[in-house]
């Protein structure tokens, strides 16, 4: 169950970062709402997950999900580069997160 909570924490991190992007685009109300909902929930869920998952693993997985998720949002919705190098490095992050899950149990 802790791993599901950790994944949700990472997804809420993506929501918070998306809110920051919306604010930067001038969408103040929706951006602030997304940011102010996403980040606190993300941190609360991360805290819950860290009750059973070690700190280093939790943080690495959380930031990995946030990084990959934010990059994918940028590629899909904001027309950011989807070069093969970028996709390759994002894939490496995903592989590392899966590896941490496999060795942590």
Buried (B, 14 or more C-beta within 10 A) or exposed (E): EBBEBBBBBBBBBBBBBBBBBBBEEEBEEEBBEBBEBBBEBBBEBBEBBBEEBEEEBBBBBBBBBBBBBBBBBBBEEEEBEEEEEBBEEBEEBEEEBEEBBEEBE
